[in-house]
Amino acid sequence: MKSFIHGTRYGLYALAVSMSLGMAQAADETTLVVGHSFTAHNAEVIESIKEEFEKKNPGIAVHLKHTGPNWEQHLQATLRGSIVGDLPDVSHQSLTFTRILLDRGLPQPLNDLSGGIEGLEAMGLPRSLIETATFDGKVYALPFGTTIPVVYYNMDLLRKAGYAGDGPPKTWPEIIDVAKKVAALGNGINGGYIEYSASNAWMFQNLLASLGGTMMKPDETDIAFDGALGLRALEILRDFGSAMAADMTKKQARQAFNAGVTGILIRSASGVPSILKAAKGNFEVQIGEFPVPEAGGRIVGAGHGVVMFAKDPARQKAAWEYIKFVTGPEGQTILAQRTGYMPINMIAVNDPRYLSKYYEENPYHRAIVARLSITSDWYSFPQNTIKIFDVMVEQMRAVLTQETSPKDALSTMARETRELL
């Protein structure tokens, strides 16, 4: 009996010690709240990053908080959260919105944790993208990935319409000509679609930049898109729009292309995996470059990154570990393998331990990364940037659907932008 009581006491003591240790371990674990807007075909990447990060950092748990289906709505949710004291520790945001967040005093500088621009370059991050989110010498966001517009072709429809080229068309005149021929096939076939409603009037920014233009003057005292290059950009839209059977939402347009009833789709390279999957066994798809007609032209990337909102020093250290992981070679490898986004860490791109074999097996992705040399980041206006881009998107829609002329649309865009600025 005495032995039994002793054993019971020992067992209870051991249980108490075990529970105490478990509680201490739980108390030592930091749970980071990470805000994001990854949805649908890109949701897997953020889940995979969470899983791998937690394996490498057993003392840190990640709670993912989805707050919007796109960058603008995610930003608005973040701003609302800041008013009621409900900000995540880390947030994936469009790099172009860093200035908007900074105007409200929300992001915390990363210089002390990262070693500044020099330390970040040593981590494999390109200075050009770091400087996108650097203000007064302080780094407030790090690039996570970027994507560029590409042109997807249903080669079965193109050949049915008489196209005989070995590869896809390369110039706007060629693209527009074959899109019209595909549209002439009838029977519900759509010649082409360009995702004009993409965030930040991204397609207009790309058309303008590819011609050598800019959104504003270097000193940001006035707009710069309202001249001949801006007009030419809208004229390209008008001509391409003549092959659109009807206006659609992005979701509808993507479904139509994946179903094999649209000849040409111009959208982000992040869609490469889902489009190749949809086309497999159904029709031949080829991916061409977004045309850059002028020698000094550029591509505008849709860069997104990570910012830190955590203010507590201990939480900042944990947040930095997450930021360092997602922008480092391992996080960037996950990004590249699970999405069509371009990784921005040059170690991941060039080191054979990471993505070399993957790019050998996926030449489309290698070709996209090759355009980094002429890729800048999308522009954000100093004030009312979302309202301005809403105006631009509406005018692009009117031009594509032949409701207004490029000249009138450009005039409206210029006038309303100046008023909002």
N, C-alpha and C positions, 0 to 999 in steps of 0.2 A: 504493500500500500504506500509505504514511504517512498519507495522507488518510483511508483507510478506518479505520485504527486510531484516528486522531483523532476521526473521526465516531462510532466505536463508544464511545470513552471519553466523548464528549459525551452520547451517548444514555444510557449507563449513569449518568452524572452527573445528567442530567435526571430519569431514573427514580428515582434515589435521593432527589433533592430532592422529587419528587412524592410518594413514599412517606413521606418525613419530614413533609411538610406534612399529608398525610392522617392520619398518626398523631397529629400535634399537634392537628389539628381533632377527631379522635376523642377525644383526651385531654381537650380542652376541653368536649366534650359531656357534659351531666349526664343520667343516666337515672334518672327518678323511678319508684319503685314505688308504684302506686296500688291500694289494696284496695277491693273493691266486692262487691255481692251482686246486681247486675242480671242477670236471667235472662229467657229466653223473649221475650215481646213487648216488653220494655224494654231488651234487650241492645244494640239499635241505637244508643241514645242515648249510651252511654258510649263506644262505638267512634267515633261521629261527633265527640264532644267531643275525644277523643284526636287524631283526624285534624286538626281545625281548630286545636287548641292547638299542635300541632307545626308547622303551617304558620306560625303567628304567632310561634312561639318556636323558631327553627331550632337553637338551642344546647341545647335540652332535649328529650329523648326520654321517652316515657311507656310504662312496662311495666304492663299491666293484670293484676291478680291477683285472680281470682274465688275467694272463700273461703266461700261459703255461699249457699243458695237463698232465704234470708229474713233479716230483721234479727237475729233471735235467734241463729241458727246462725252468722251472720257475726260477731256479737259474741263468741260463745264461741270461734270460731277465732282472733279477734284476741287474746283473753285468753290462749289457749294459746300463740300466737306470741310474746307478750310474755315468757313464762316462758323460752323457749328463744332469745330474742334475734332473733326473726324478724318484726319489725314493718315494715310498709310506711312509706314517707315520708309519704304522705297516705292517708286512708281515708274512704270514704263510709260514714257511720253514721247510725242513727236518732238524731235530736236528743235523744230522751228518755233515751238511754244515755250521754250526756255525763258525767253524775254518776258512773256506774259506772266509766267509764274514768278519770275524774279521781281517784276514790278510790284507784286503783292508780298514780297519778302518771304516766300515759301521755301525755295530750295536752300540747302546748306552747302557751303563751299567744300570742295573735295581736296583742296591743295595739301593740307596737312596730312591727310590720310594717304594720299597717292604719291606725294613727292612732286607735285606740280606737273607741268607739261612734259618736262624732261623724264620724269618718272613714268608717266603714262606712255610716252613714246617707247621707253624701254620695255614696257609690257606688250608692245606690238600695235598700239593704236596710232593711226595717222594724225599728224599735227593738224592737217587741214580740217578734219572733222572735230577734233578737240576744240579748235579755235571757234567753231560754230557756236559753242555753248560757253565761251569764255568772255567774261565781262570785267573790265577794270583789273585784269590780271588774275582773276579768280575763276576756277573751273566749276561750273554749277551742274553740268550733266556730262555723261559719257556716252558716246555712240554705242549702240548695241547691234544694229544692222541697218542696211539700207536696201532699197529696191529701185529699179528703173523701169520705165515703160518699154515694152517689147511688142512685137506684132505677131499674133498667132494666125496661122493660115490652115484652113481645111483644104489640103491639096487635092482631094477628090473633087470638091466643088470647083476649084480653080481650073483643073484640067477639063472638067465637064463644060466649063465656060470658054474653053479654047486656049487657056494659058499653056505655053509649051516650054517655059524656062526650066533649067536644071534645078535651080534653087528658087526660093521665094523672091518676090519683087524687092527692090532695094530703094527706089526713089518714090516720092509722093506721086508724081505723074503716073508711074507704073502701078502703084497701089490703088490709086483712084480709078484708073482705067479698068483694072481687072475686077475691082469691087462692083463697078457698074455692069460689067458683063455677067458677073455672078447674079446680081439682082435681076438681070433680064431673063434668067432662067425661069422665073415665075414659080408657081406652085408653092407659095409660102416661103421661098428661099430669100434670105436677107443678104444683101451684098456685104455689109460690114457694120461694125459698131465701134465707137471709141468711148471709153468711160470718162465722159466729160465732167461728171459730177464727183470725181475723185477729190479727196480733201485738198484744200488750199488752191483750188483751180489748177491742179497739178498738170493737167494736159496743156492748158494754155501756157503755163510757165515753161513746159518743155518745148512746145512749138516755138515760143519766143526765144528761149535760150539756144535752141538748135540753129536759129538764124543769126545768132550773135547778139541778141537783145538782152536787156535787163529790166526788172520790174521798176526799180527806182534809180535815181542818180546816185553816185557813190556817197555823197554827203547826206543823202536822204532828204534833201530840201524839196524835191518834186518827183513826180512819177516819170518814168522813162519808157513806158510801154505804149504810149499813145501816138507813136510815129509810124513810119513806113513798115517797120518790122512787125509791130503789133497788128497792123492791117493785113500784112501778108500771112501772119499766123491764122487770123480769122478767115481769110480767103481759103486757106488749106482746109479748114474745118467745113466751110460751106461746100467745097467741092467734094469732100469725102461724104458729107451728109446727104448728097444727092443719091448715094447708093444705099442709104438706110431706108428700109421698108417702113419702119415706124419707130417712134421714140419708145424706149423701154427703161426700166430701172436696171441698175447694175446686175441685180440678181436674175432678172428675166433675161438679160443679154447673155449672161454666163450660161444659163440653162440652155438657151437657144444654140449657142456655139457647141456646148457639150453634146447636145442632141444631134448635131450634124446639119443644122439648117441655116448656119451663118458662115459666110466665106472667110471673113477677116474680123478678128477681134483685137483691139488695141487696149491693153491693160497692163497692170503691173507684172513684173517677172516673178513676183511671189506666187503667182498662180500656176507656175510651170508644173509642179507635182500633180495638182488636181486635174489640170487639162490633159496631161499625158495619160493619166489614169482613165479619164473619161473616153479618150480617143482610142485607147488600145483595143484592137480588134474590131473597131467600128469605122474609123476613117484615118487616113494618114494626116498627121499634123506636123507642120514645120514651124520653127520659131525664128523670126527675122529681127534685125535691129530696127529700132526707132530711127527714122532717117535724120541725119544731121547734114543739111544741105550746104552749110558754109564752113570754110576751113577753120574759122575761129569759134564755131558753134560748140555748145556743150549739152550734156544731158543733165537734167535735174533729178537728183535722187530724192526719194522720200525717206529721209533718215529718221530713225527713231532711237531713243536711248533710255537711260535710266537716271533718275534724280533721287536725291536723298532728302526726305522731310524730317527724319528723326532728329531731335535736339539733344536728348540725353546721351552723354558721352559713351556709356556702355552700349546702348542700342546703336549708336553711330558706328562703333567698331564692328558689330554684327552686320549692320547694313553694308558696310564697306566690304566685308567678306563676300556678301552676295553680289554686290556690284562688280567686284574683282573677278568673281567666278564667271558671271554671264558675259563679261567683256573679254575674258581671257580665252586661251585656245580651246579649252574643253567646252565651255559654254557656246563658243562660236562654231565649233564642230557640230554640236547638237542643232544649232540654228540652221546651218547650211544643209544638213542631211534631212531635216524635217520640213523645210520650207523652201521657197524660191528666193528668199531674201539673201542678199550678198553679205557674207561675213565682213567685218571691218578690221579684224585682228590679223595683221600680216604674218604673224607666226603661224596661226592656224592655216592660212592660205598657202604658205611656202614651205613649212616644215613637213617632211614626208610622214611624220608620226600622226599627222592629223588628217588633212583633206586631199592630199595628192592623189591617193588611190581613188577616192570618191569622185574627183573631177575627171580622172581617166575614164571612169565608168559612166559619167554624166557630162558629156561634152557641152550640152546646152548651158549648164551651170558655169562651166569654165569660160565659155564665151561671154557670159554676162559679167563675170568678175573682171574680164579683160577690159571692160569699158570704164572701170574705176578711174582710169587716167584722165578721162574727160568728164567725170561726174562731179557736180557740185551738190549743194544741199538746197532744198526748196526754201523759198523766201517767205518771211512773215513781216507784215507791215507794222510800223511802230505803234499805231493805234487802230482799234476797231478792225483788226485783221480778219476775224471770222465774218463780220458783216460785209466787208469789202469782197471777200472771196465768194460769198453768197450772191452778190451782185454779178460777179464775173461768170459764175456757173450758170445763172439764169440767162445771161446774154449769149453764152456759148450754146446753150440749148436752143435759143431762138435762131441762131445762125445755122446750126446743124439741121434744124427742121424747116429751114428756108422761110421762117416767119419774119426775119429782119435781115438787113444787109450787113456785111462786115463793117462797112463804114459807120453806119448808125449804131451798131453794137459797140464799136470801139469808142465812139463819142459818149455813149451812155456810161460805159465802164470808166472812162477818164473823168467825166464830170462827177459821178457819184463817189469815186475814190477820193478825189480832191476834197469833196464836201465832208466825207467821213474822216479824212486825215486832219 
